[in-house]
């Protein structure tokens, strides 16, 4: 297996490492806010755990597909139209996370929670309405990317 194929097969581990790094950065940034408002510590801990779990879930599903499911490498995930069940499970996981995010932000007051717990969102977004709009735009971009992957016939992965 040559180097590009090796990277394409194991890059999902890099994605997990980056998600862990982002969660640790969040935890570090939260310390100054926790010193100012110690009563928010439990909420920041929830955010830290949520980023670790929900942020890594797609990469774990991808890794399972590559390691155990016969998906040759990450390039297969650009070809959901092939109908590979592990690739489709990854897309289903991402869509489920999007839907749960909508539920949390709109029905469970997640946007207000994020507004109270500064530091997770960069750029000073503190309005629940702006947080919801930002999420909608982010998901719209993700869905557009998914549509492209379903519609365009990308070259297949090298096995």
C-alpha positions as CSV (number, residue, x, y, z in Angstrom):
1,X,0.0,0.0,0.0
2,X,1.5,3.3,-1.1
3,X,1.6,6.4,1.1
4,X,-1.5,8.2,-0.4
5,X,-3.6,5.0,0.0
6,X,-2.3,4.6,3.5
7,X,-3.3,8.2,4.4
8,X,-6.7,7.8,2.7
9,X,-7.4,4.6,4.7
10,X,-6.4,6.1,8.2
11,X,-7.3,9.8,7.9
12,X,-10.4,9.3,10.0
13,X,-8.0,8.9,13.0
14,X,-6.6,12.3,12.2
15,X,-10.2,13.7,12.2
16,X,-10.7,12.2,15.7
17,X,-7.5,13.7,16.9
18,X,-8.5,17.1,15.5
19,X,-11.9,16.8,17.2
20,X,-10.2,16.0,20.5
21,X,-7.9,19.0,20.1
22,X,-10.8,21.3,19.4
23,X,-12.6,20.0,22.5
24,X,-9.5,20.6,24.6
25,X,-9.2,24.1,23.2
26,X,-12.8,24.7,24.2
27,X,-12.1,23.4,27.7
28,X,-9.1,25.7,27.9
29,X,-11.0,28.7,26.7
30,X,-13.8,28.0,29.0
31,X,-11.6,28.3,32.1
32,X,-11.6,32.1,32.1
33,X,-15.4,32.1,31.8
34,X,-15.7,29.6,34.6
35,X,-13.5,31.7,36.8
36,X,-15.9,34.6,36.2
37,X,-19.1,32.5,36.6
38,X,-18.4,29.2,38.4
39,X,-22.0,28.2,38.2
40,X,-21.5,27.7,34.5
41,X,-18.8,25.0,35.0
42,X,-21.3,22.0,34.6
43,X,-22.6,23.5,31.4
44,X,-19.1,23.8,30.0
45,X,-18.4,20.2,30.9
46,X,-21.6,19.2,29.0
47,X,-20.4,21.1,26.0
48,X,-16.9,19.5,26.2
49,X,-18.4,16.0,26.4
50,X,-20.9,16.8,23.6
51,X,-18.2,18.0,21.3
52,X,-16.2,14.8,22.1
53,X,-19.1,12.5,21.5
54,X,-21.1,14.1,18.7
55,X,-18.1,15.5,17.0
56,X,-16.3,12.1,16.8
57,X,-19.4,10.0,16.1
58,X,-19.1,10.4,12.3
59,X,-15.4,9.6,12.3
60,X,-15.9,6.5,14.4
61,X,-18.7,5.3,12.0
62,X,-16.3,6.0,9.1
63,X,-13.5,4.1,10.8
64,X,-15.8,1.1,11.4
65,X,-16.7,1.2,7.7
66,X,-13.1,1.3,6.6
67,X,-11.6,-1.1,9.1
68,X,-14.4,-3.7,9.3
69,X,-16.9,-3.0,6.5
70,X,-14.8,-3.4,3.4
71,X,-14.8,0.3,2.5
72,X,-11.3,0.7,0.9
73,X,-10.7,4.3,2.2
74,X,-12.1,7.7,2.7
75,X,-12.6,8.3,-1.0
76,X,-15.5,5.9,-1.0
77,X,-17.4,8.4,1.1
78,X,-17.4,10.7,-1.9
79,X,-19.5,8.1,-3.8
80,X,-22.7,7.5,-1.7
81,X,-24.5,6.8,-5.0
82,X,-22.7,3.4,-5.1
83,X,-25.0,2.3,-2.2
84,X,-22.3,0.9,0.1
85,X,-24.2,0.4,3.4
86,X,-21.3,1.7,5.5
87,X,-21.0,4.9,3.5
88,X,-24.8,5.4,3.7
89,X,-24.6,4.8,7.5
90,X,-22.1,7.6,7.7
91,X,-24.4,9.9,5.8
92,X,-27.3,8.8,8.0
93,X,-25.2,9.6,11.1
94,X,-24.4,13.1,9.9
95,X,-28.0,13.8,8.9
96,X,-29.1,12.5,12.3
97,X,-26.7,14.8,14.1
98,X,-28.0,17.7,12.0
99,X,-31.6,16.9,13.0
100,X,-30.7,16.5,16.7
101,X,-28.9,19.8,16.5
102,X,-32.0,21.5,15.2
103,X,-34.1,19.9,17.9
104,X,-31.6,20.9,20.6
105,X,-31.2,24.5,19.3
106,X,-34.9,25.2,18.5
107,X,-36.9,23.0,20.9
108,X,-34.6,22.4,23.9
109,X,-33.2,26.0,24.2
110,X,-29.8,25.0,23.1
111,X,-29.2,28.3,21.4
112,X,-29.8,30.1,24.7
113,X,-27.5,27.6,26.4
114,X,-24.7,28.4,23.9
115,X,-25.4,32.2,24.3
116,X,-24.9,31.8,28.1
117,X,-21.8,29.7,27.7
118,X,-19.5,32.0,25.7
119,X,-16.3,30.6,24.1
120,X,-17.7,27.7,22.1
121,X,-18.7,29.9,19.2
122,X,-16.0,32.2,17.9
123,X,-16.8,35.6,16.5
124,X,-18.8,36.9,19.5
125,X,-22.1,35.4,18.5
126,X,-24.2,35.8,21.6
127,X,-27.8,36.1,20.3
128,X,-29.8,32.9,20.3
129,X,-31.4,34.0,17.0
130,X,-28.0,34.5,15.4
131,X,-26.8,31.1,16.7
132,X,-29.8,29.4,15.1
133,X,-29.2,31.3,11.9
134,X,-25.6,30.3,11.9
135,X,-26.5,26.7,12.4
136,X,-29.0,26.8,9.6
137,X,-26.4,28.2,7.3
138,X,-23.9,25.6,8.4
139,X,-26.3,22.7,7.8
140,X,-27.4,24.2,4.5
141,X,-23.7,24.1,3.4
142,X,-23.4,20.5,4.6
143,X,-26.5,19.4,2.8
144,X,-25.4,21.1,-0.4
145,X,-22.1,19.2,-0.1
146,X,-24.0,15.9,0.4
147,X,-26.1,16.6,-2.6
148,X,-23.0,17.2,-4.7
149,X,-21.6,13.9,-3.6
150,X,-24.8,12.1,-4.5
151,X,-25.1,13.8,-7.9
152,X,-21.6,13.9,-9.2
153,X,-19.9,10.8,-10.3
154,X,-16.5,11.1,-8.5
155,X,-13.8,8.7,-9.5
156,X,-13.8,5.6,-7.4
157,X,-11.3,4.8,-4.7
158,X,-8.1,2.9,-5.5
159,X,-8.2,-0.4,-3.7
